[in-house]
């Protein structure tokens, strides 16, 4: 039996959408969290998923990760059903869900990204350690590999989590609130990393409440509240009317020196 190399796999998916969601409905017990959701994300996109709490953002991520079975509809990652595409997708959790007091090094945290693909009885080897080092170099934390993870700043911790997600060489990255709590400098560093990764052909899908950052930096926005309210470039989708419909409350746009700020009413 022949085995495809990573180069062959990447070539095979070159012209395929990173994510294709068609008629997706999903939920828990008898409660629907997503209803008839459809959209298609080209490879190399930087997509923001925007919506209030309870809008279905986490449910969407769980379906893409293969953790939740849809009630109906389909989801394909790079042309494959999610059950066959798990190695192509990686997830970065909210920083608030991580115990930063745990006594491990930055390198240890990044290595954890390889565990889910190794199986129950395999231990990380040379290839996994090299992948972790490459990921640390990508996020510019190689010089902090032996530091305790709790000693890092908030922005550095966020980049360490991103490096952990990158160790498996994913083509689609799901990021949960990657900008929350970051100052302007750290936010700029993260956005620069996002642009670098998407320029390599990776696709980033970020659930975020930072609407100003979405308007200024993201290529696509999905406005979601159980159903798709709008999908497309932020200049077309993040209008006052669409945001009001998504959040079910008044949103006010404020232009300050050419920058757009969005105020929740």
C-alpha positions in Angstrom: 0.0 0.0 0.0 1.4 3.4 -1.0 1.6 6.3 1.5 1.2 9.9 0.4 3.9 12.3 1.4 3.0 15.7 3.0 4.0 17.3 -0.3 1.7 15.1 -2.3 -1.2 15.7 0.2 -0.7 19.5 0.0 -0.6 19.4 -3.8 -3.8 17.3 -3.9 -5.8 19.8 -1.9 -4.4 22.9 -3.5 -7.6 23.8 -5.4 -10.1 22.6 -2.8 -11.9 24.8 -0.3 -10.5 24.7 3.2 -13.9 24.4 4.7 -17.3 23.6 3.1 -20.3 23.7 5.3 -23.6 22.7 3.7 -27.1 22.8 5.3 -25.6 22.2 8.8 -27.9 21.8 11.7 -26.6 20.6 15.1 -27.3 20.9 18.8 -27.7 19.1 22.1 -30.6 16.9 23.0 -33.6 18.7 21.7 -32.1 22.2 21.5 -30.8 23.4 18.2 -27.6 25.4 18.3 -27.1 25.7 14.5 -29.8 25.8 11.9 -29.3 25.3 8.1 -25.8 26.9 8.2 -24.0 27.0 4.8 -20.7 28.8 3.8 -17.5 28.0 2.0 -14.0 29.2 3.1 -11.2 29.4 0.5 -7.7 28.1 1.5 -5.4 30.8 2.9 -8.3 32.8 4.4 -8.4 34.6 7.7 -12.0 34.2 8.8 -13.6 35.7 11.9 -16.7 34.0 13.4 -18.7 36.7 15.1 -21.8 36.4 17.2 -23.1 36.7 20.8 -22.7 34.0 23.5 -24.9 31.1 22.6 -24.8 31.9 18.9 -23.4 28.4 18.0 -19.7 29.3 17.5 -18.5 26.6 19.9 -20.9 24.1 18.4 -19.5 24.9 14.9 -16.0 24.3 16.1 -17.0 21.0 17.7 -18.5 19.8 14.5 -15.4 20.8 12.5 -13.2 18.9 15.0 -15.4 15.8 14.8 -16.4 16.1 18.4 -20.1 16.5 17.6 -22.2 14.7 15.0 -24.5 17.0 13.0 -28.2 16.4 13.0 -28.2 17.0 9.2 -26.0 18.6 6.6 -22.3 18.1 5.9 -18.9 19.5 6.7 -15.9 18.9 4.6 -12.3 20.0 5.4 -10.1 20.3 2.3 -12.6 18.0 0.4 -12.7 15.3 3.1 -15.4 14.5 5.6 -14.4 15.6 9.1 -13.8 12.1 10.3 -11.1 11.7 7.6 -9.6 15.2 8.1 -8.8 15.3 11.8 -5.0 15.5 11.3 -5.5 18.6 9.0 -7.3 20.6 11.8 -5.9 22.0 15.0 -7.6 23.9 17.8 -6.3 26.7 20.1 -8.4 27.1 23.3 -9.3 30.3 25.1 -6.4 31.4 27.3 -8.7 31.5 30.3 -9.2 27.7 30.2 -5.5 27.0 30.7 -3.8 26.5 34.1 -0.8 28.7 33.7 0.5 27.7 37.2 1.2 24.2 36.2 5.0 23.6 36.4 5.9 22.9 32.8 8.2 24.6 30.3 7.1 26.4 27.1 8.7 23.5 25.1 6.6 20.9 27.1 3.4 22.8 26.4 4.2 22.9 22.6 5.0 19.2 22.6 1.6 18.5 23.9 0.3 19.3 20.4 1.7 16.1 19.1 0.1 13.8 21.6 -3.3 13.5 20.1 -1.8 12.1 16.8 0.6 9.7 18.4 -1.8 7.1 19.7 -2.1 5.7 23.2 1.3 3.9 23.5 3.6 6.0 21.4 5.9 8.5 22.9 7.1 11.7 21.2 10.4 11.1 19.3 12.9 13.1 17.3 10.3 14.1 14.6 7.9 15.5 17.2 10.6 17.4 19.0 11.8 19.0 15.7 8.2 19.9 14.9 7.9 21.6 18.3 11.1 23.6 17.7 9.9 24.7 14.2 6.6 25.8 15.7 8.4 27.8 18.4 10.5 29.5 15.7 7.4 30.3 13.7 5.8 32.1 16.7 9.2 33.7 17.7 9.5 31.9 21.1 12.5 29.7 20.4 14.6 31.6 22.9 12.0 31.0 25.6 11.6 27.2 25.2 13.0 26.3 28.6 11.1 29.1 30.5 8.3 28.1 32.8 5.0 28.7 30.9 3.6 30.8 33.8 6.5 33.3 33.5 5.5 34.4 30.0 3.4 37.5 29.3 -0.2 37.1 28.1 0.8 37.7 24.5 3.6 35.2 24.7 1.3 32.6 26.3 -1.1 33.0 23.4 1.7 32.5 21.0 2.8 29.3 22.9 -0.7 27.9 22.5 -0.6 28.7 18.8 2.8 26.9 18.5 1.2 23.9 20.2 -1.5 23.9 17.6 1.1 24.1 14.8 3.1 21.1 15.8 0.9 18.7 13.8 1.3 20.9 10.6 -2.4 21.6 10.3 -3.9 23.2 7.3 -6.9 24.6 9.2 -6.5 26.4 12.6 -9.5 26.9 14.8 -8.8 29.7 17.4 -11.1 30.5 20.3 -11.0 34.2 21.3 -7.3 34.6 20.4 -7.3 38.4 21.0 -9.1 38.7 24.3 -7.1 40.6 26.9 -4.2 41.5 24.6 -2.7 44.9 24.5 -2.2 46.7 21.2 1.4 45.5 20.8 0.6 41.8 21.5 -2.5 42.0 19.3 -0.4 43.4 16.4 2.1 40.5 16.9 -0.7 37.9 16.7 -2.2 39.5 13.6 1.2 39.5 11.9 1.5 35.8 12.7 -2.0 35.2 11.3 -1.0 36.9 8.0 2.2 34.9 7.9 0.4 31.6 8.3 -2.3 32.4 5.8 0.3 33.5 3.3 1.7 29.9 3.5 -1.7 28.5 2.5 -3.0 27.7 6.0 -6.6 28.8 6.9 -7.4 30.5 10.2 -10.9 30.5 11.6 -11.1 32.6 14.8 -14.2 33.0 17.0 -13.8 36.5 18.4 -15.7 39.3 20.0 -13.1 41.9 19.0 -15.2 43.5 16.2 -12.8 46.4 15.6 -10.0 44.0 14.9 -12.2 42.0 12.5 -13.2 45.1 10.6 -9.5 46.2 10.3 -7.6 42.9 9.8 -9.7 39.9 8.7 -10.3 38.8 5.1 -13.7 37.3 5.8 -16.4 37.5 8.5 -19.1 35.1 9.4 -21.9 36.7 11.4 -23.6 33.9 13.2 -26.6 33.6 15.5 -27.7 30.0 15.2 -28.0 30.7 11.4 -25.8 32.7 9.0 -26.8 36.3 9.2 -24.0 37.4 6.8 -20.8 36.0 5.3 -18.2 37.8 3.2 -15.6 40.6 3.5 -16.0 42.7 6.6 -16.6 45.9 4.6 -19.7 44.2 3.2 -20.9 42.1 6.2 -20.1 44.2 9.2 -22.6 46.9 8.6 -24.6 48.4 11.4 -27.8 46.7 10.3 -26.2 43.2 10.1 -24.5 43.6 13.4 -27.7 44.7 15.0 -29.4 41.6 13.6 -26.6 39.3 14.7 -26.4 40.6 18.3 -30.1 41.5 18.6 -29.2 44.9 19.9 -28.0 48.3 18.6 -24.3 48.5 17.5 -22.8 51.9 16.9 -19.9 52.6 14.5 -17.5 55.3 15.5 -14.8 56.6 13.1 -11.7 58.0 15.0 -8.8 59.2 12.8 -9.7 56.7 10.0 -10.1 53.7 12.4 -13.4 52.1 13.0 -14.5 51.3 16.5 -17.7 49.4 17.3 -19.6 50.3 20.4 -22.1 47.8 21.9 -25.4 49.5 22.6 
